[in-house]
Amino acid sequence: MVALVRTARHWNVRRVVILGNVVMGEPDMHDPSPESVRAINTHTMAALDAYPDFFIGFCYLSGANPVESTMEEMDRCIVERGMRGIKLWQSVKASDARLDPIVEQAAELGVPVLQHTWYQVGGAPETESTPADLADLGRRLPQATIIMAHLGGGGCRGVLDIADVPNVHVDTAGSQPEAGLVDYAVQHLGPERILFGTDWPLRDVGAQMGRAGGDSLTAEQRQMIFMDNAKRLLRIDRTPQ
């Protein structure tokens, strides 16, 4: 937590969205139990308590867990503790209808849902979502605000998958920097559907900032990607100095 704050401030990042996740290598990391999900979110709450004007919390959930316990966890995280979004990883594909109650409730609460996505070259876990799976979710529930993670994992193919699904946005994180990819996303989605992301600690913050800058982007487009879109989707009314 301290390392993240120090790294972000080095790069003049004023607010950080913290996305809880299971520790890599844990037995249930792809299919976490309700107890593991609760522990992850309790850790996020500790970060919010320690740095209330710096961190913005997302509630980590699993679509494979019982709906009743999942709804209770959403209430604990969002209604009681003011988290600003939902984080979904690899427990079920985005095309799986088991996610619908989560996403419907998120829409009711006015918070976005961020879903991990990737196109794997060498084969992927059977429950890992592709951008095409996420496009399916966006079409099923057009009232929901959905964020596709990661632009670097979906590439140009992923951009085209979601191009005609206007309630699906994308963050710039994932993989190593690739020249022109953010520019391609702006061309096909518009700058208002793109949010800056780092995938820290797996990726270098400075390199990800350079990738998201895009040589062909205007100052207004950069402002939208680095700040304005996130403030709008997460209902942030101020940025600490």
N, C-alpha and C positions, 0 to 999 in steps of 0.2 A: 504494500500500500504506500509506504513512504517512498519507495523507489519510483513508483508511478507518478506521484505528485512531483517529485524532484525532476523527473524526465520531462513531464508535461510543461512545467514552468520554465525549464531550459529553452523549450521551443515556443514560449509565449502562448501556450494553450491555456485558456482561462477556465474552461469547464470540461469535464471528462464524463462520458457515459460509461458506467461500469457494468459489464455484462457478466453475471455470475456463470460459472461453469464447473463441471466436475473436474477433478484432477486427473490428468492423463495417466492411464495405467490402472486406475481403480477398477475393480471387477464390474461395477454397474455403470461405467461412464457413458455407454451408449443408451442405457435403459435404466436411469436412476430411479430408485425407490422414492416414495413420498418422503421418507425420512431424510434421504440424501438431498432431495430438492429443498426441503425446509432448511437444512443445515447450510446449503449454498446461499439461500436468500438471507439467512441470519448473518452470514459473513458480510454480505453486501450492506445490510443494515448497520453493521458496525462501522463500515467505511463511511456511510452517510452521517453517522453520529460524530465521527472523528473530524470529517471535513464537510460540513453541511452546505457551505457555499462553493464547493469545488466539484464534488461528485454528484452525478445524477444516476439514480438506480433503475435498472430494469429487473423485473421479476423473472427468474428462471423457472420454466415449467416443462413437464413431459406430457405429451399427448397420450402416452401409453398408461398413465396412472389413472386411477378411478376419478370420475368426473367430480364427485362430491369433495374429495380431498383437494383436487385442483382448484375448484371454485373457492374453497376455504383459504387456500394459499394466495389466490389472487386478492381476496378481501384483505388478508393480512398485509400483503405487500403494497397494494395500490390504494385501497380505501383507507387503511389505518396508517400506513407509513408514507404514502405519497410518492411511490415509485412512478416513473413516467412511461413505462413500456413493458412489453413481454419479450423474453428471449427464448427461442426454441432452437434445439440443436438436432440430434440424430435419433431420437427415440422412435419417431414415426415419420414417414414422408409427408410433405405438405399436401400431396394429393389424397391423403388418407382422411376420411370424413371424421375420424376421432378428434381432429384438431378443430372442427367447426364450433363446438361449444366454447372453447377457449377464445377463438377469434371473434365470435359473436359477442361474448362478454367484454372483450377488449374494446370493441366498437361501442358498446353501450357505455363503457367507462371513459371513452374518448382518448384511449392510448393506442399507440402503434404496436404492431407485432413484428419483431425482427426474427427471420428464419434463416439459419445457415443453409447455404446452397453451394454446390460445386459440381463441375464436370471433371471426373477423374479419368485420367488416361489409362491407368493400370488396373482399373476395377475399384469399386467403391462398396462400402457397407450397404447392405440391401435396404436399410432404412434411411440412407442419406438422400436428401432432396437435391434435385437438379433445379435450375431456373425454370424449366418447363413445368415441373411439379408445382412450383410456387405460382406460376402464371395460372395454373388450374385453381389453386386456392383463391387467388385474387378474383377470378371470374365467378367462383362460387359465392363469394361474399364481397360484393362490390362496395358495401357500406363500410368495410374495414380499411384501415390504413396499414399497409404492409411494407416492410423494408427487406429487400433481398440482400443478404450478405453471402457472397462477396463479389464485387465486380471483377477482381483479379482471378477468382475461381470460375466464373462463368464466361468471361471474355466477351468477344463480339457476339458469339452465339447466344449467350445469356441475355445480352441487351436486346437482341431481336425477339427472344422468347417473351419478354415482358413489354415490348414496345406498345402493344395495343391494349394493355391492361393499366389504365391510368391511376388506379389506386395502389399500384406497386412501385416503390421507390428502390434505389440501390445505394449501397455505400461503396466507397472507393477502395476498401481494404482487400487483403487477400493476395497471396503469391508475391513475387518480386515485381518492382516497378517495370512497366511496359510502356514505352513511348506511344502516345496517341490514343490509348485506350479510353481515358477520361474524355478526351475530345470527341471520340466516337460516340460515347454515351450521351454527351451533351447534344450532339447532332441528331441522334435518334430518339432521345427521351425528353430533351429540354433540360436546362440547368436546374429547374425547380424540382426535379425528381431525383437529384443526386446529393448525397450527404458524405462528408469527409469521414473516413474511418482509418484506423491505424493497424488493427489486429495486434496491438502490443500485448504481451512481450514477445510474440513470435516474429514481429516485424519491427524495423527501425522507424521511429516516429519521423525523423528528418527526411528519410528516403520516401516515406509515404506522403509527406507534405509536398515534396518535389514532384511526385507523380501526379498528385491531384491538382497542381498548379496549372498544368497544360499551357504550352507556349501560345496557343491560338485563342485562349480564353480571355474574355474582357475582364476588367476589374469588377464589374457588376456580377458577372457569372462566378468569379472566384468568391466574392462576398456571399453569394447564395450558397455555394457548395461548402464553404468553411464555417459559415455561421447561420445565415438567415433561415435556411431550410430546416435545420435542426431546431432553432428557436420556435419556428412555426409548428412543426410536428409535435414537439415535446412541450409546447405551451410554456416556454421560458420567457418571462417578461423582463429579465435584466441579465446582464453579464458582469460579474464582479470585476473591478479594476485591479 
